[in-house]
């Protein structure tokens, strides 16, 4: 695997991956004052940097609506540090 290259996440139901997704949604909810709730992780890739980037496509509930977002979270587990770097609506399923 190439350092800096994106690699698919094989197990999307991994509790750690789900934790990254929940972190992203909570950070977005806190910032945007929304009440999105994670339904599932639909797709995911990881990239090794100084730590790891997780790029996930998540399905969320927004009230009665279901929406999809691409989230990018930078994770540095040995420093217990995470940062939401991107939260973008996925077109076609808004």
C-alpha positions as CSV (number, residue, x, y, z in Angstrom):
1,X,0.0,0.0,0.0
2,X,1.2,3.5,-0.9
3,X,1.7,6.0,1.9
4,X,-0.7,8.8,1.1
5,X,-2.9,6.6,-1.1
6,X,-6.5,5.9,-0.3
7,X,-7.4,2.3,0.5
8,X,-10.9,0.9,0.8
9,X,-12.1,-0.1,4.2
10,X,-13.2,-3.7,4.1
11,X,-15.3,-3.9,7.2
12,X,-17.7,-0.9,7.3
13,X,-19.5,-2.3,10.4
14,X,-16.2,-2.2,12.4
15,X,-17.0,-0.4,15.7
16,X,-14.0,1.8,15.2
17,X,-15.2,3.0,11.8
18,X,-18.7,3.5,13.2
19,X,-17.1,5.6,16.0
20,X,-15.3,7.8,13.4
21,X,-18.7,8.3,11.6
22,X,-20.5,9.1,14.8
23,X,-17.7,11.6,15.8
24,X,-18.1,13.3,12.4
25,X,-21.9,13.7,12.7
26,X,-21.6,14.9,16.3
27,X,-19.0,17.5,15.3
28,X,-21.2,18.6,12.4
29,X,-24.3,18.8,14.6
30,X,-22.5,20.9,17.2
31,X,-21.1,23.3,14.6
32,X,-24.2,23.6,12.4
33,X,-26.8,23.1,15.2
34,X,-28.5,20.2,13.4
35,X,-29.8,16.9,14.7
36,X,-28.5,14.4,12.2
37,X,-28.5,10.8,13.3
38,X,-26.2,8.1,11.8
39,X,-28.0,5.3,10.0
40,X,-25.1,3.5,8.5
41,X,-21.7,3.8,6.9
42,X,-22.2,3.1,3.2
43,X,-18.6,3.4,1.9
44,X,-15.2,4.1,3.4
45,X,-11.6,4.6,2.6
46,X,-8.6,5.3,4.8
47,X,-5.3,7.2,4.1
48,X,-2.2,7.0,6.2
49,X,-0.8,10.5,6.9
50,X,0.6,11.6,10.3
51,X,-2.2,9.6,11.7
52,X,-5.0,8.5,9.4
53,X,-7.7,10.2,7.3
54,X,-11.0,8.4,7.1
55,X,-13.2,9.3,4.1
56,X,-16.7,7.8,4.7
57,X,-20.0,8.1,2.9
58,X,-22.6,8.0,5.6
59,X,-26.4,7.7,5.5
60,X,-28.1,9.9,8.2
61,X,-31.6,10.7,9.3
62,X,-32.5,14.4,9.3
63,X,-36.0,14.3,10.9
64,X,-38.1,12.3,8.4
65,X,-35.6,12.6,5.6
66,X,-32.7,10.3,4.8
67,X,-29.5,12.1,3.4
68,X,-26.0,11.0,2.5
69,X,-22.8,12.9,3.2
70,X,-19.2,12.4,2.6
71,X,-17.2,13.0,5.7
72,X,-13.4,13.2,6.2
73,X,-12.0,12.8,9.7
74,X,-8.4,13.0,10.6
75,X,-7.6,10.6,13.4
76,X,-4.5,10.4,15.6
77,X,-5.4,7.6,18.1
78,X,-2.1,7.8,20.1
79,X,-2.8,11.4,20.9
80,X,-6.6,10.8,21.3
81,X,-7.0,13.5,18.7
82,X,-9.7,13.7,16.0
83,X,-10.8,16.5,13.7
84,X,-13.6,16.7,11.2
85,X,-12.0,18.2,8.1
86,X,-14.8,17.9,5.6
87,X,-18.6,17.3,5.7
88,X,-20.2,17.4,2.2
89,X,-23.7,16.5,0.9
90,X,-23.6,13.7,-1.6
91,X,-25.6,14.8,-4.7
92,X,-28.5,12.7,-5.9
93,X,-29.6,11.7,-2.4
94,X,-30.3,15.0,-0.7
